[in-house]
Structures are given as structure tokens and as C-alpha cells.
Amino acid sequence: MNFQQLRADYIIGRFVNFYFNLNFASGLHFISVFFLSSLIVLLIGIVFIVIRSFLLIKRSGHEKPVFLELTPPPKTEQESVTTEKLFSLVHALTNKRTFMDRVLGYKIRISLEIVSTQNQGIRYLLRTTQKQANILRKSLLSYLQQLSVKAVDDYLPENVEELKNSKFEVVEFKLSHHFAFPLNKQVDLAKHDPIAYITGMMTKLDPTELVSLQLLLAPAKPAETKKIANIIFYNGDVLDHLNSKSVPSYLKIPVLFLKLTMSALFSLIIFPFWVISTLATNESIPTPNLLGSKPNKDRIKTPFENELVESIHSKISQPLFEATIRLLVVVKNKRDISERVSGFASSFATFANKGQQSIVVRATPRFFKKLLFSSFKKRMFALSRKSHISVSEASDIYHFPFTKITKTEDIVKTHSRQLPAPISLKKAQDLDITFANNKYGESITKIGLNEEERRRHMYILGATGTGKSTLLLSMVSQDIENEKGLCVIDPHGDLIEKILPSIPEARMKDVIYFSPDDIGFPIGINLLELSENLSGEDSLREKEFITESIISLFHKLYSEKYSGPRMEYILRNTIHTAFTTENPTLFTVYKLLINSKYRSSVTDRLTDENLKDFWEYEFSKAGDYQKVKMISPITNKIGRFLFSVTAKRVLEQKKSSINFDDILDSGKILLCNLSRGKIGEDTSEVFGILVMTKIQLAALKRARVDITKRRDFYLYVDEFQNFATPSFAQILSEARKYRLGAILAHQTVSQIQDKDLVNITLANTGTIICFRTANPEDEKLILPQFTPYIQQGEIASLPSFHFYMKISSLNPEEPFSGETISVESTANNERVDEVIRMSRESYAIKYTQPKIPVSVPKKQVTQQALMVPQHSGPLP
């Protein structure tokens, strides 16, 4: 039977009779059960919210935050789309939550901050959790490889009471309209960079003042975005929906409960009337939709509305962050607070979007001041209505300056890039020493050298105070601990003073402490002393080597004007003549030139025709004035040492009290304290060259020793430009096979007049380390060693204790950056005194004043002191 053919009055009558004859008590029972069930559900929801909030606060309190300082390079020109992709990645990383996280409502939040102080400048900081720190660090380095990421402490005081002597205020910002309305997109940062206005408000601070902008983010998926997307899809009036007053978040649950209750009651009342109306009119009336109806697909939109709706859809289609923007201002007076806050509010005007969306100050009662600071300190979201921004909006607010147009002062930048360690160093297992760390991203690699690399020498360049001495101290300490033989030549004395306290007791007996300033216990070193039991040819070779070393010494002490071929010719003949005397010293050369009677007694016994001809037909034919002019460059320097107590007591001894052959072969520790402040610059240079000459000679003698029995010995020379001679540079190429490894350090190449000497040294050095140096000549010389991995200006901008290093001893490697390892050197005067005492007993001679014979008139006593060996150990 057709339902529409029934009599309406009959059906209506039956329905009304049925509906109004229901048991009234049953209706009351239904309503009471409904309200009671709803109340129980509401109470359960409230209890769940309270418990969840408690557990959430407890978990947040146990989080150990990590603060990362992000220091950009001098040039940053990352496009806005690149930074947007970075924030999309950050959103994906922080959006990974466990089931329990979702139950508790826990969100992984990060705080992006720009903080400015007078002392530390404008810095970029990121606050996250330990679990997320490494992942974020990797992502940031992939985004900008030259970025420096390091862990730092929180810059905020623990308690607000610490700010009692300053005026401070925390200001929160919010979106002016519904979050779906987008902010103005910053498309081309090359034309306009909003960060310039933000950082511009952070300059000109006093020492106690601080300004910090905080952008707190957590991934969010607002349920309303689906509703907005549906309205747009069905061509509804999305602008009317967004502009309607929305309910605050803390009232949504009660309002929803009330709305459902009213809808249920309204449905009970109106449903019978709908049935009656439908039957009475014989028409199909739609069922009332109390929660809304579908939009009208035929609605026509204006071009402006189309453009705005597209931008809305673009925003809600992106990953969204729940965001809180805060500003902390700590200044001296309230007027400055007002100016800073107004300035920041104005700087955000660049994000305003045609009156539809902007960032404005959120009104906050003044008595919430401490609570706001606590929220800022703990990085908690605002309690009021949340703002949601897209990844593109987050990247527009927080990014590094586009340096092509942004020139804000005081922004902290890294002026030298970090370079990763080569693969060979990362997997190295045979390092003989380690002396630094390579830090690249979250990876830390020990920097060191194996034995074969050390035999090919090391060259260290860097200005004073940059970390050279720290590096040398670390290497020396390890060599001493590893029972290696070594010599340290220190023209300042500071390095030696740090080494002495760290010498272990087991190696104290191996120490030879050579300090010319220790005039009471001088160590004798005879530069012209020849090795015993040498064959004829070996003796000739040794004499020639000593002669060339002394000539190099005089070239070092004099300019070319005074150390030309004539002086070299006279000095060469005089030295070879001195070798014909018994136990010659450097002062023998002096005596041959100024004492004609002594010279005659020596030359009369000469057998070498060349030497006899020189003295008889060349030197003796010159007039007195010409002789003085010829020999003065030599006698001036040697004569100076005659009247220098520190030099004379060392150089006049006919037999050296230390054996350099034994020092190398048995692995002794020779510490040469040649402090120029104590013994003079010339004397320091002479002794440095003297020691290096003796070590070279001892190394060359190893040619007669089987290569497998040659013990490695390391020569450390600080400020080696003071002792660099052509003869030393030449031996670098051969020292490896004699197991002599040189570690040469100095401040600048401008200290070396002979540039060929620098080039020879670099050509024969397998490892190059460069600290900061401000001399353009240094960079010009050393930069080709690191090109193209670093650019001009980066060496001069290296922080202290940081360096660039290149190892090309065995196989060429890419250069990398490093940071020295600090070595603790505790004061131990007793240990130092004991080391020096043992060295004196074994290798020095106690000096006593010569006795003047009674029969000889006092005026006839010469100024030359006599060396009386009172207490000396056996020669090694």
C-alpha cells in the first residue's frame, strides 16, 4: 500500500494519540539517566585531564634540555624555500610520538631563540631534548654545512629574583585573526629580509641588558583544518566561518557537552512535529541538521575571495606548528622596555597580510609578570588560545640573515669553517700520539699521527697565544710518557717550565736540563769537538759539516752586507786551522785571528798546503787596518761570548759534558731552556743552532748503524725561525731515514728573511698545521696547502686553539680542522727541583772561581775564567 495514499488525519491522530499517551514516568526516567550518564562522563573526562596534566608536567620536569648555539658563517644566502624545507624536516622529526605520548598529550617542542647581550652579541639558540639534539644537529649541518653547532648553557637566570636590580618584561605575541589566515609570505629574501628589522631591535645594549625573542614550536594537527578544507572543497563561505567568533579552547569541552544535550532535547521535542508536518503537507521535508548543513556548491566568489581562499588552503595544506612567540626585555628603566617592545611590534608589521592576518601583542595582566618569566624560562606554551603557523611562516620568522642585504651589527658569525676528518684518520688504529680533536657535526675524531707520518716532520704556523704551545706540550707529554727520546728547544722558557712538573718519576734520570742561565752548574758543549775513533774520511766529513754549520751560524747572526764571501772564506780557513790544534773550541778561532804569536805557533806546524798559503800569502800580506776590517764580523760576535758569563762557561769547555750520540740512541730527554729574556737574543740563537747542529751530526752518524736499530728521536723547536739555517733545512729531506723527526713551530713567515728556506722546509714536511695568523704573507704562503677547502680570510679568523691541518706524509689527504686538547700542568716545585738536581749531578760541572797565584801580579791575571770540575758524572 502506498504510504502517501493513506488518510493524513487518520495517521496523525493515531501518532498523536500514541506519542502523548506514553508513560510520563518512563520519559522522566530516560531524561534522568541521560543527565546522570552525561555527568559521569564529564567527571571522568575532568579526572582524566587532571591526571594527564599531572603526568605531563612530571615528565616535562624530568626532561634534560639541551641548548645548541647556532653560529652561521659570514655569508648566508639561503633561499626562503630552502629554510622552509628545513622546518618541514624539523616538523617530521618532532612529530614522531609514542602511543603513551599521545595518551598524555605530550608534544616534542623546540624553542628557537635569538638572544642579544653587549658582551656576547646577537646569537641564535635552539633548545631541545637530548634525544632530539643529535638528529637536529645533523639536519642543521645538512642545511648549512659551514654552520657551527655547539652545546651551551642556558643564558637565563634560574630565578626571577636575580633580575631584581633590573627592569624586565615578558611580552607574548599572537595572531590577530583565525590561524588559517596566512601571514605575508617572504618570498624573495634578496629584496627584503624581515630578520633585519628583528635583529635591528637588539642592538645598542648596555652591559647588564638582555633582549631575547623566543619562538616555541610543536607539531600540531588542528581538527578544524579538515572542516575548513571541506568548506573550501564544497565552495562554502569559508571567510564567514573563519570570521565567526570561536569558543576558547578551555571552554570547548563544556560547550560541546551543552550543545549535545540541547540538541538531544530539541530533537525529542521537534521530531513529532516534523513527522506531523510531513504527513499533513504530503511533502518530503528535509530532516533538520542541528550541527550544520552542507555548503552551497553554486555560490559565486569574487576574485579577491578566490585569492584569499587559495592562500588559506595553501597554509592549512602545509605541516602546522603550535606556536608561542615571546619577547624578554631586561633593561635599566621602564622607558627602555616600552621602546623595545614597540620596536619589536613594529618589526612584525612586515608579516601583516592585507589586514587579514598579523602578529600583535597579546594583552596580559601585569600581575602575571613572574608567571610569564617562568613560562619563558621553562619554554612552556601560552595558556590562552593557541596560535598555529605553517612551516613557511616559521621559516620566515626565524632564519639566518640574508647577508647580501642584511648588515645588522653584533650578529655572531663563524669566520672559519669546520672541515671533517679524512676517512683514514677516522679508522686509524696505529696512532703514535693524539693531540687534538676534530669536531664536525656530532662526530668527534681523535687527531694524531703514526710513527711513519711523524718521521716526515711537522710544520706548525700560528700567531702568539693561538695554541701552538698547548699542542707542543700535549705531544711532548705523550712522548715522555711513552719513553720516547726527544729534545725541546724553547727560546722563551715557558714551554720547558710546563714540561718539567709533568715528568714521571720513572723518567727523571733521563732528563738533561740545559739552561745557560744556570751559571753555577754549566753544561759544556764544544761546537768544534770531533767524535773519537773516526776514520780519515769520516773525520773529514765531520769537520766539513761542523765548518758549514758555523758558517751558517754567522750568516744567521749577520746580514749579507757583513757576512759575504770574504768573511766566509776567512772563517772557513780559520776553523780548519783550529782543527789542527788540540781540543779546539770556538774561542780558538777567535784567538787565531787576534793573537799573532799564537797564530804563528799554529801555522808553523800546518801540513795542509792550502791553509799554509792562506795564512802566508793572503792573510799576512794584508795591512793592519785591512785585517781588522776583514776579521771584525767574526771577532765581534765571538768576542761578545767571551764576556758573556752564560755563553763563556758553556762554550769554553774543551770536552762536552753531554754526548749527543747517546742522547739519540738511548732516548734521553734534552730540555733546552734558552730564554732570550735571561741570556740575550744572540746567545739564545747561538745555543739553539749549536744544539740543532749537534743533533744533526749525531743523526748523520747513524748511517753506520743498521736501520732496524735506529731509535726514533723527536726534535721540538719553538720559534724555529731563530735557529733555521740552510744546513738544517737541507737535512730535513734525509732525517727520516735516520729516524729523526722534527716538529717546527713559529709565528709568522715574515720572521724568516730567506724565503727559500721556508719553501724548502714546507717541501720536506709531511704534516702542516696552521693556527690563526694575521699576517697576509702567511696566508699567501700557506693557503695553497688548503685550497679549495678553505677561502681567503678564514685562516686569519680561526678562534684560539683551533687550526687547519693537512697530512700528506704517506698519501695526500684532504685538509681538516682541529681543536687542541688542553694538558693539565700542575705546579710541583719539589719535582722540578729534583729533576734539575739529578741533571746537574749527571751532566753539569760545578763552577768555582779560579785561584790567583800569589807570585803573579794581580794585573797580569786574564779575564778568562778557568773551569774546575768539582762534581760531574761520567760521560755517557
Secondary structure, 3 states (H helix, E strand, C coil): CCHHHCCHHHHHHHHHHHHHCCCHHHHHHHHHHHHHHHHHHHHHHHHHHHHHHHHHHHHHHHCCEEEEEEECCCCCCCCHHHHHHHHHHHHHHHCCCCHHHHHHCCCCCEEEEEEEECCCEEEEEEEEEHHHHHHHHHHHHHHCCCCEEEEECCCCCCCHHHHCCCEEEEEEEEECCCCCCCCCCCCCCCCCCCHHHHHHCCCCCCCCCEEEEEEEEEEECCCHHHHHHHHHHCCCCHHHHHHCCCCCHHHHHHHHHHHHHHHHHHHHHHHHHHHHHHHHHCCCCCCCCCCCCCCCCCCCCCHHHHHHHHHHHHHHHCCEEEEEEEEEEEECCHHHHHHHHHHHHHHHHHHCECCCECEEECCCCHHHHHHHHHHHHHCCCCCCCCEEEEHHHHHHHCCCCCCCCCCCCCECCCCCCCCCCCHHHHCCCCCCEEEEEEEECCEEEEEEECHHHHCCCEEEECCCCCCHHHHHHHHHHHHHHCCCEEEEEECCCHHHHHHHHHCCHHHHHHEEEECCCCCCCCCCCCCCCCCCCCCHHHHHHHHHHHHHHHHHHHHHHCCCCCCCHHHHHHHHHHHHHHCCCCCCCHHHHHHHHHCHHHHHHHHCCCCCHHHHHHHHHHHCCCCHHHHHHHHHHHHHHHHHHHCCHHHHHHHCCCCCCCCHHHHHHHCCEEEEECCHHHHCHHHHHHHHHHHHHHHHHHHHHHHHCCHHHCCCEEEEEECHHHCCCHHHHHHHHHHHHHCEEEEEEECCHHHCCCHHHHHHHHHCCCEEEECCCCCHHHHHHHHHHCCCCCCCCCCCCCCCCEEEEEECCCCCCCCEEEEECCCCCCCCHHHHHHHHHHHHHHHCCCCCCCCCCCCCCHHHCCCCCCCCCCCCCCCC
